[in-house]
Amino acid sequence: MRGVRQPRGFTLIEVLIVVAVIGVMALAAAPAVNSLTGANARSAAGEIAGAYRYLFDTAALRHQTCRMVLDMDAREWWAECTTGTGSGRRGQPVMGKDGVAEDDERGLARGFSDEPDAEKRKFLARAKFAEFRDRQVQKRRLRGGAAFEKVWTPRQRDPQTKGKAYVYFYPQGQADRVQIPVADGTNAYTVVTQPLTGRARVVTGIPEAPR
């Protein structure tokens, strides 16, 4: 009959517009969902745990001292390895654990003063490090709202909350025992390590720092 309109379907352009709007809404919601579930923090902790094992093996295979640098202010982390023997010569500047050159007397007294091994303390004070460029440990920035929280290393009496924290790996098959928490909102995951085996695991929450 005349006057009765037949229902029409959506045009291709209309369908594409709807799909695009849904995509934009999903992208906008993703950070909030990740923050609620802690996905970004959990993923970052897993990557750091894998990098710990990788650097443990790398230091032994390359016969070099390596370290993981955790920039807590910039929410970034990367790897560095020594550029030479690190033995140093008399008259060379001594580096404090914050990377600032100091004179020999003051440098060895203050730099790495919490390291109990005297030989390691002298080596670390004089070693020169450069970024270790490798796909497995390339420089990364924590995603979303994830951030480092209360990082503990053997050279810190109390957990560190700002600046740069360093995790060292030695050619003799040893590494620092550390706790590296990554938090996103109310969700936190901590990388807990085994210094003699190079193994690292991720636990939920932030354990109390060793004393």
One Martini backbone bead per residue (centre of mass of N, CA, C, O) as a GRO file, in nm:
protein
  211
    1MET     BB    1   0.099   0.034   0.016
    2ARG     BB    2   0.056   0.346   0.034
    3GLY     BB    3   0.253   0.510   0.297
    4VAL     BB    4   0.429   0.261   0.359
    5ARG     BB    5   0.715   0.221   0.530
    6GLN     BB    6   1.016   0.082   0.494
    7PRO     BB    7   1.250  -0.053   0.664
    8ARG     BB    8   1.579   0.056   0.734
    9GLY     BB    9   1.901   0.034   0.733
   10PHE     BB   10   2.218   0.077   0.791
   11THR     BB   11   2.471   0.246   0.703
   12LEU     BB   12   2.805   0.233   0.673
   13ILE     BB   13   2.861   0.509   0.804
   14GLU     BB   14   2.699   0.463   1.066
   15VAL     BB   15   2.858   0.218   1.164
   16LEU     BB   16   3.137   0.358   1.178
   17ILE     BB   17   3.058   0.571   1.385
   18VAL     BB   18   2.982   0.380   1.615
   19VAL     BB   19   3.257   0.235   1.633
   20ALA     BB   20   3.424   0.490   1.694
   21VAL     BB   21   3.281   0.572   1.957
   22ILE     BB   22   3.341   0.309   2.112
   23GLY     BB   23   3.651   0.332   2.093
   24VAL     BB   24   3.683   0.599   2.246
   25MET     BB   25   3.547   0.504   2.509
   26ALA     BB   26   3.747   0.272   2.566
   27LEU     BB   27   4.004   0.446   2.586
   28ALA     BB   28   3.903   0.629   2.818
   29ALA     BB   29   3.848   0.380   3.023
   30ALA     BB   30   4.116   0.219   3.056
   31PRO     BB   31   4.273   0.370   3.283
   32ALA     BB   32   4.056   0.326   3.502
   33VAL     BB   33   4.057   0.017   3.493
   34ASN     BB   34   4.362  -0.023   3.553
   35SER     BB   35   4.351   0.119   3.829
   36LEU     BB   36   4.143  -0.073   3.964
   37THR     BB   37   4.319  -0.350   3.891
   38GLY     BB   38   4.644  -0.301   3.851
   39ALA     BB   39   4.770  -0.366   3.566
   40ASN     BB   40   5.017  -0.178   3.543
   41ALA     BB   41   5.166  -0.271   3.798
   42ARG     BB   42   5.180  -0.574   3.733
   43SER     BB   43   5.331  -0.549   3.464
   44ALA     BB   44   5.583  -0.397   3.569
   45ALA     BB   45   5.672  -0.608   3.777
   46GLY     BB   46   5.718  -0.834   3.568
   47GLU     BB   47   5.939  -0.688   3.406
   48ILE     BB   48   6.140  -0.648   3.641
   49ALA     BB   49   6.176  -0.944   3.712
   50GLY     BB   50   6.292  -1.025   3.435
   51ALA     BB   51   6.534  -0.823   3.441
   52TYR     BB   52   6.679  -0.936   3.684
   53ARG     BB   53   6.754  -1.209   3.559
   54TYR     BB   54   6.896  -1.098   3.306
   55LEU     BB   55   7.120  -0.933   3.460
   56PHE     BB   56   7.240  -1.165   3.613
   57ASP     BB   57   7.338  -1.317   3.355
   58THR     BB   58   7.490  -1.087   3.213
   59ALA     BB   59   7.712  -1.031   3.422
   60ALA     BB   60   7.836  -1.318   3.403
   61LEU     BB   61   7.886  -1.334   3.088
   62ARG     BB   62   8.043  -1.036   3.071
   63HIS     BB   63   8.211  -0.960   3.322
   64GLN     BB   64   8.007  -0.751   3.469
   65THR     BB   65   7.877  -0.467   3.606
   66CYS     BB   66   7.538  -0.416   3.690
   67ARG     BB   67   7.236  -0.202   3.664
   68MET     BB   68   6.939  -0.083   3.806
   69VAL     BB   69   6.739   0.198   3.726
   70LEU     BB   70   6.527   0.394   3.953
   71ASP     BB   71   6.313   0.652   3.862
   72MET     BB   72   6.087   0.790   4.076
   73ASP     BB   73   6.013   1.069   3.948
   74ALA     BB   74   5.987   0.965   3.631
   75ARG     BB   75   5.893   0.663   3.608
   76GLU     BB   76   6.171   0.502   3.548
   77TRP     BB   77   6.368   0.237   3.370
   78TRP     BB   78   6.706   0.088   3.360
   79ALA     BB   79   7.022  -0.012   3.216
   80GLU     BB   80   7.362  -0.077   3.340
   81CYS     BB   81   7.718  -0.084   3.255
   82THR     BB   82   8.029  -0.125   3.255
   83THR     BB   83   8.309   0.022   3.063
   84GLY     BB   84   8.516  -0.125   3.256
   85THR     BB   85   8.690  -0.244   3.524
   86GLY     BB   86   8.667  -0.029   3.782
   87SER     BB   87   8.936   0.012   3.953
   88GLY     BB   88   9.099   0.246   3.911
   89ARG     BB   89   9.280   0.551   3.984
   90ARG     BB   90   9.475   0.754   4.116
   91GLY     BB   91   9.281   1.063   4.100
   92GLN     BB   92   9.020   0.967   4.051
   93PRO     BB   93   8.704   1.002   4.072
   94VAL     BB   94   8.456   0.958   4.310
   95MET     BB   95   8.149   0.790   4.331
   96GLY     BB   96   7.859   0.831   4.438
   97LYS     BB   97   7.541   0.688   4.465
   98ASP     BB   98   7.432   0.963   4.308
   99GLY     BB   99   7.675   1.038   4.083
  100VAL     BB  100   7.876   1.214   4.248
  101ALA     BB  101   8.165   1.363   4.265
  102GLU     BB  102   8.445   1.276   4.478
  103ASP     BB  103   8.667   1.256   4.695
  104ASP     BB  104   8.832   0.998   4.828
  105GLU     BB  105   8.779   1.034   5.129
  106ARG     BB  106   8.473   1.114   5.111
  107GLY     BB  107   8.373   0.897   4.916
  108LEU     BB  108   8.444   0.636   5.087
  109ALA     BB  109   8.286   0.732   5.343
  110ARG     BB  110   7.996   0.785   5.191
  111GLY     BB  111   8.003   0.609   4.960
  112PHE     BB  112   7.852   0.319   5.024
  113SER     BB  113   7.840   0.287   5.348
  114ASP     BB  114   7.622   0.032   5.349
  115GLU     BB  115   7.842  -0.143   5.236
  116PRO     BB  116   8.003  -0.416   5.383
  117ASP     BB  117   8.187  -0.449   5.137
  118ALA     BB  118   8.486  -0.304   5.071
  119GLU     BB  119   8.541  -0.386   4.773
  120LYS     BB  120   8.267  -0.304   4.660
  121ARG     BB  121   8.281  -0.011   4.751
  122LYS     BB  122   8.527   0.068   4.577
  123PHE     BB  123   8.421  -0.019   4.304
  124LEU     BB  124   8.157   0.153   4.293
  125ALA     BB  125   8.299   0.431   4.328
  126ARG     BB  126   8.483   0.388   4.040
  127ALA     BB  127   8.271   0.319   3.854
  128LYS     BB  128   8.159   0.308   3.511
  129PHE     BB  129   7.851   0.393   3.357
  130ALA     BB  130   7.631   0.260   3.098
  131GLU     BB  131   7.398   0.214   2.889
  132PHE     BB  132   7.208  -0.079   2.831
  133ARG     BB  133   7.142  -0.199   2.509
  134ASP     BB  134   6.835  -0.380   2.526
  135ARG     BB  135   6.534  -0.522   2.471
  136GLN     BB  136   6.490  -0.644   2.764
  137VAL     BB  137   6.613  -0.342   2.901
  138GLN     BB  138   6.473  -0.109   2.807
  139LYS     BB  139   6.358   0.185   2.836
  140ARG     BB  140   6.106   0.265   3.087
  141ARG     BB  141   5.766   0.360   3.145
  142LEU     BB  142   5.524   0.396   3.346
  143ARG     BB  143   5.198   0.330   3.334
  144GLY     BB  144   4.991   0.558   3.393
  145GLY     BB  145   4.967   0.563   3.758
  146ALA     BB  146   5.224   0.430   3.799
  147ALA     BB  147   5.452   0.370   4.087
  148PHE     BB  148   5.699   0.400   4.299
  149GLU     BB  149   5.737   0.224   4.627
  150LYS     BB  150   5.940   0.176   4.870
  151VAL     BB  151   6.244   0.122   4.802
  152TRP     BB  152   6.466  -0.156   4.868
  153THR     BB  153   6.811  -0.154   4.965
  154PRO     BB  154   7.124  -0.222   5.105
  155ARG     BB  155   7.189   0.113   5.093
  156GLN     BB  156   6.920   0.133   5.274
  157ARG     BB  157   6.769   0.184   5.576
  158ASP     BB  158   6.537   0.310   5.413
  159PRO     BB  159   6.299   0.351   5.219
  160GLN     BB  160   6.257   0.470   4.894
  161THR     BB  161   6.074   0.773   4.740
  162LYS     BB  162   6.322   0.914   4.587
  163GLY     BB  163   6.485   0.932   4.312
  164LYS     BB  164   6.755   0.701   4.282
  165ALA     BB  165   6.768   0.354   4.236
  166TYR     BB  166   6.998   0.074   4.298
  167VAL     BB  167   7.072  -0.239   4.119
  168TYR     BB  168   7.308  -0.494   4.165
  169PHE     BB  169   7.536  -0.681   3.937
  170TYR     BB  170   7.759  -0.954   3.947
  171PRO     BB  171   8.005  -1.162   3.797
  172GLN     BB  172   7.984  -1.391   4.042
  173GLY     BB  173   7.667  -1.439   4.089
  174GLN     BB  174   7.541  -1.163   4.204
  175ALA     BB  175   7.295  -0.974   4.402
  176ASP     BB  176   7.068  -0.776   4.506
  177ARG     BB  177   6.858  -0.735   4.771
  178VAL     BB  178   6.515  -0.660   4.690
  179GLN     BB  179   6.240  -0.410   4.693
  180ILE     BB  180   5.980  -0.348   4.431
  181PRO     BB  181   5.733  -0.129   4.432
  182VAL     BB  182   5.413  -0.112   4.250
  183ALA     BB  183   5.172   0.149   4.212
  184ASP     BB  184   4.797   0.177   4.162
  185GLY     BB  185   4.660   0.326   4.378
  186THR     BB  186   4.549   0.051   4.576
  187ASN     BB  187   4.757  -0.101   4.402
  188ALA     BB  188   5.013  -0.357   4.478
  189TYR     BB  189   5.346  -0.461   4.360
  190THR     BB  190   5.622  -0.684   4.449
  191VAL     BB  191   5.963  -0.721   4.406
  192VAL     BB  192   6.123  -1.026   4.495
  193THR     BB  193   6.455  -1.137   4.580
  194GLN     BB  194   6.739  -1.360   4.484
  195PRO     BB  195   7.083  -1.309   4.500
  196LEU     BB  196   7.201  -1.617   4.434
  197THR     BB  197   6.988  -1.685   4.174
  198GLY     BB  198   6.805  -1.444   4.031
  199ARG     BB  199   6.535  -1.455   4.150
  200ALA     BB  200   6.189  -1.344   4.085
  201ARG     BB  201   5.897  -1.209   4.251
  202VAL     BB  202   5.544  -1.148   4.274
  203VAL     BB  203   5.369  -0.956   4.513
  204THR     BB  204   5.119  -0.861   4.709
  205GLY     BB  205   5.194  -0.565   4.794
  206ILE     BB  206   5.388  -0.429   5.087
  207PRO     BB  207   5.642  -0.523   5.237
  208GLU     BB  208   5.847  -0.532   5.483
  209ALA     BB  209   6.139  -0.413   5.544
  210PRO     BB  210   6.436  -0.500   5.601
  211ARG     BB  211   6.679  -0.504   5.899
   0.00000   0.00000   0.00000
